[in-house]
């Protein structure tokens, strides 16, 4: 007969029981042992079959109520007062041994040395400018010109430079500083766009491609890609071991067919604009056309003339009717609402400038079918929104403070915001002020370190930056 073991040693496992006499029981010992092992082995197998899928689901990011569930307790910033303090409290980046710490720091030191010629490609060597523009200029505008090359389309620098300076300060001054993944410090926009277009050299781009082709497979890596795209670096790169903090959201796949492990982050300049808590009843837009149909026809799409009775003043400039930067920022700070329209890519700087000054974003979007006309091979599914928004994996719900609407509904926009009661608008403005630290240099660095701590405990990078993170970035539903 069979019964459940009551020996206490293996409670719950099925064991074979022979005859009641001691002699028979002893004689049947080999047979009992065989059946015990067989039954125990099957039970172990059944238990493993039932538990492993649940464990894998626990490790994998699972979407629930707008928060990414990972292999540790998730952060939901809606439920905290200080978002950066909550992220820091949930960040656990510690090496499991002194040997692991030493191994990572040596690998990181080697990567800093390997990437120096790429990072500072425009820094004159021995007083000689290797790459000159047509006017003979060779000025590296970076805050640390001998370690980084800033993009030259702006004097303000980008968020990746700010993160690099944050990283280097900690790496040099904190002996136990540890991130688990090796940082690839590359000025992606400068390498892929400025070097070939403004300085007519492919050297930094080729150096970057060679670096990516020969990464040590014993390590996992991460990088902060501001105004860069994975597909800019060719078909022979295996991105599966690289976690990309991506501000642009342009490409789902790369030419080799792989899904880049990407986490959405804000598209930000290096600078931080000051908060303006008191607002005028104004809706504002100014910016370049950027080959975007919504930007090029925004005033007519909104029907400003027909909304003269609106509760707000509509200050909408034609695209490419550019304002001096100080005047632009002044209007942005005063406005309650700011249009934040995608450019050539599904993002815009003004979204995060608006949030820094405390204004509410209006984000009209089109679909990729009409927006993605360049690099056709890199375009995502045609049914996806031309949008890329960060921080949903920690509970940020953009609809709590922003208006997201398709291009076809812009004619209803005045009615939508006019119908919002004053306490609704005040609540939205308070939410922006609460989340504002996330859109600063310190906030981005804090978020990146939190995600790295999650990745350290995960089976693979896709568990924190795979399809779930991609769908979060594209979603218009929360």
N, C-alpha and C positions, 0 to 999 in steps of 0.2 A: 504494500500500500504506500501512498504518498501522503505526507503531511508537512505542514510548515514547521521549520526547525524552531525549537524553543531552547536551544542550547545557549543562546545569548551571544555566540561568537559571530555568526552570520545571520542575524535575524532577517526573516523574510525570504530566504533562499530555500528552494525545494531540495530536500535530501531524501535518498532512498533508505528505507528501514527494513532490515531483514527479519528473521524469526526472533521470537522472544527469548529463547534460551541463549545463554552465553556462548555455548559451543557452536550453535548454528550461526550466531552473529559473528563469531570469530572466523568461522569457516567461510562466511559470505563476504569477508572484508574486501578482497580484491574486487569482487563484483560491485559491492556498494561504492567503493572508491571510484570505479569507472562511471557509474551512473551519477554519483554526486558531482564529479567533475563535468560530466556532460551537461547536467541540469544547470549547474552553476555557470558554466561557460555560456549557455544559451541565455540565461538570465542577464548576465553581464552584457551580452550582445543586444538584447532587447532594450535594456536600460540605456545603452549607448545610443541605439537608434532613436530612442524617444527623446533623449536629452540634447544630443549634438545639434539637431536643427534649431532648437530653441536657443542654445548658446550662441550659435552662429547669428541668429536673428538679433540676439542681444548685442553682439559685437557690431553688427552692421548698423549703419544709420537707418533709423526708422522714423518716418514722419508721423508725428502725433500732435495735434493742436498747434501746428506751426512751429514746432521745436524739433530739432534733429536729436533722436535718441541714440546715444552711442554707448560704448562699453563702460561709461562712468555716469554718475548722476548728471543730467543735463542742466544747463543754465537757461533760465527763462527770465530775461531782464524785465519783463512786465511786472514781476513780483518782487523786485528789489528797488531800493531807493537810490543806491549808488552803483551804477552799472560797472564801472571799472573796478571798484572794490570787490564786487561779486566775481568778476572774471579772475582777478588776482587770487582770490580765496580758492577758486576752483582749479587753478593752474598748479600742477605738481610735476615740475621738470627737475628730476634728480637722477643722477647716474646710480645704478644699482651697486657699483663698486668703484673703488679708486682706479682700478684698471680700465673700466668702461669710460670713466671721466677722462683719463689720460688718452685713451684711444680716440675719443671724439675730438678732444682739443688738438691733438696732433693732426688729425684729418682736416679739421677746420683751418688750422694754421697753414697747412699745405695748400688748401683751396684758396685762401687769401693770397698766397704767393702766386699761384697759377693764374688767378684772375686779375692780378694787378695790371698787366699790360692791356687788358680789355677794359677794366674799370676806368683807367686814366689814359685812354688812348690819345686824348688831345692835350695832355700835359707836355710841354716842351721838354725834350731830353737834352741835357747839357746845353741849355739855352737855345736849342735848335727846334724850330717848329716843323714837325714831320708832315702835317696836313694843313694846308692853307686854303681859305676861301678865295674867291676870285678877287676880292678887294685886299688880299694879303693878310687878313686878320687871323689870329690864332689865340683866342682867349678862352680858357676853360673857366666857365662861370660857376663851377661847383663851390660849395662852402669849403670843401677840402680838396682843392684842385689837384693835389698830387696823389689822391686816392680815388677820385670819382670824376666822371665827365657828365655835366648837366646837359639836358637838352637845350638846344639853342633857338628853339621857337619861342621861348619865354625866359625871362630873367628870374623867374620865381622858383625854379626847380620843381621836382616832383616828389611824391610821397616815398618812392623807393630810396631816394637819397637820404631822406629823414630817417627811414628805418635803418639804413646802413650806418649812419652816425650813432643811432641808439645802440645798435648791435656792437659796434666797435668799442664804444665807451664801456659797455658791460664786459665784453670779452677781454679787454685790456686791464680792467681794474678789479674784476671779481674772479678769484682763482677757481671757485666752484661753479662758475657760470656754465650751464649745460643746456642744450636744446634737443639733443637726441638725433635730429636730422641735421645734416651738414648744409650750411647756408651757401647758396650760389649767388654771390654779390655781383650782379651784372646790370649795368644801366641799359635796359633792353631798348628803350626808345632811341637813345643816343646811338647805340650800335646798329640797329636795323634801319633807322630812318635818317638821322642826322649825318652819319658817316658817308653813306653812299650818295645822298641827295645834295648835301651842302658842301661836303669836302671831297666828294668824288673818289672815295676809297672804300674798298670792300674788305680791307684787312681786319678791322675789329669783328666784322660779321663772320669771316672765315675762321678767326681764332675762336669765336664762341661756338661755332658748329663743331670744330675739332674737340673742344673741351667737352661738349655734350656727348659726343660719340664715344669718348673714352672715360666715362665716369666709372669709378670703382664699384662693381656690383655688390660688394660687401656692405655698402652704406646706402641709406636712403637720404634724399636731398629735398630741399625746399628753396623757392625763390619768390621774390616779390616782383611781379611783372606789371609795371605801370606803363600804359600806352605801348604795350607790346603784344604780339600774337605768336603762338607756338608755330603757326604755319609759315612765319617769316624765315624759319631756320631750316627749311628743307625737308626732304622725305626720309632721310636716313637716321633720324633721331628717335631713340626709344625713350619716351617720356614716362613709362610705367613706374619708374622708381623716383620720380620727381613730383613733389607736391607744389603746385603753382597757385600762389595767391594772385588772382587775376582781376584786374580792374576794368578790362575792356569787354569781355564777353563776346568776342567775335566768332570764334570757331569752335564747333563741337568736336570735330575730328581733325586729325592732322593727315597729311597725304599718305602716310604709311598705314592709316586706317585705325589708329588707336584713339581711345578716349583719354584726353589729357585729364589728370587728376587735378581739378581746379576748384578753388574756393573763391566765391565773389568777394571783392573788397572795394572800397570807394575809389573813384577816380579823383585824385586830389593833388593840388599843388603842395609844395613843401610848407608854404606859409599857412598860418591860421588866422582867419578873419575874426574880429571881435563880435560878440553877441550884441544885438540891439533888441532888448525885450519889449520896447514900446513901438507899436506899429501904426502906420497909416492905413486907411481902408483903400488899398491900392493893389492892382494886379499888374505885374511887370514882366516884360520880356525885352531883351536885347542880346544879339549874338550874331555869329557868322552863319552863312547859309549851309555850309558843309555838305552840299549835295543832298540835303534832306528835304523831302517834299513838304513835310509839316512846317519846318522852319521857313521854307520859301513862300508859303501861302498862309501863314498863321493868322494875320489880321482878318483875311477874308473867310477863313474857316470858322473863326470865332464870331464873325458878324458883329464887330464892335459897334458899328453905326446903328445897328438895330437894338443894341443893348444900352442905349444912352440912359435909360432909366434905372440901370443897375445900381445896386447898393455900393458898388466899388468904382473907383476911377481906374480905367483901363489904359495903362501906359505901355503900349505895344509898339516897338520900333520894327521897321522892316529889317529883315536879316541883311547882314553886311553893312547896315547903317550903324557903324560901330561908334561907341561912346569912349571918351577918355576913361581910363581904368578907374580913376578916383570917383568920377561921376557914376559909372556903372555900379561900383560897390555901394555908393551912397543910395542910389535907387533901390538896390537889392536889400539893403539894411532897413529901409523905410517900409518896404512892401509887406503886406500880410501874406500875399500869394506871389509866387514866382514861377513862370513857365520854365520847365527843365526838360527841353526837348533833346532827344538823341541826336548825335551828329552823324559822321560817317560810320561810326560804330554805335552799338546800342546804349551808349552812356554819354554823359556830359559832365564837365567840370562844375557847371553852375548848380547842379543838384546839390553838391556837397558844400559849395559856397553858400547857397541859400540856407542849408541846415546849420552851418556854422554861425550865420548871423541871426538865426532863429526864425526864418521865414518858412512858410508852408509850400512844399513843392506841388506843382501841377505837372503831371508826367503823362502827356499824350503819347500814344505808341501806335505804330503800324505793325504789320506782320512781315516776316522775313521775305515773303513772296514779292513784296514791292520795295523793300528796303535793302536787301542784300544783293547788290548788282556787281560788286567787285569781289574777286577771288571766289568765283562761283563754286569751285570744288570744296571750299571750306564752309559753305553755308549750312546751317542746321536745317531741320525739317521745315518745310514751307508753312506749316501750321503753327509755328511758334512765334510768340510775340517778340518784337525787336526791342528787348528790354533786358537789363542785367542789374539786379539789386542785391546788396549784401545784407548780412547779419540776421537773416531769417532763421538760421540754425541756432541762434541764441534767443529766439523769441520775439525779435522785432517784427511787428506787423505794420507794413507801410501804410495800409489803409486806415490805421489809427491817426495818421497825421497828414498823409498826402492824398491827392486825388489822382487815381490812375484811370485813364479812360482811352478807348480806341479813337483813332482819328475821326471815324464816322460820327462820334458823339460830341465833337467839339462845339457844334452849334447849340448844344444844351448846357454848355459849361456855365454860362452866366446864371442860368436858372438854378443849377446845382448848388453853386456856392451862395447865391442869394437866399436860398431856402435853408441854409445852415443857421441855426440859432446862435446867438452870441456866446452862450455857454459852451456850445459845441466847438466853435472856433477857439475859444479860450482854452478848452481842454486839449485841443490839437496843438496849440502853441506851447502849452505846458509839457506835452509829450515830447515835442522837438527839443525843448530845453533839457529834459531829462536824458534824452539819447545823444545830445550834442557831443559829449566827451568821446563817443565812439568815432566821430568824424574829425578828430584832431590827430596830430602825429602820435601823441602818447596813447590815444585810444586804439589806433591801428596796431601799434607795437604790442599792446596788451592783448588784443584779440588774437594776433598771430601766435603769441606765446601760448595762449590758451588752446588754440587749435593744435599746436604742436604737442602739447601735453596729452590731448585726446589721441592724436596719431600714434604717440609712443605706446599707448596701451591697446592699439588696434592690430588686427591681423594684417591688414594691408592698407595702403593709402586710399584705395577706393572706398573704404568704410567711412572715411570722413570727407572725401572729395570726389565721390563717384557720381552716378546718375541722380541720387537724391539731391546733392548739392547743386547739380546742374539745373534740375527742375525748380529748386528754390529760386535760383537766380532769374529764371525765365518767367516765373509765375506772376500773374496779375490778380490773383484771387485773395491775397492777404498781405 
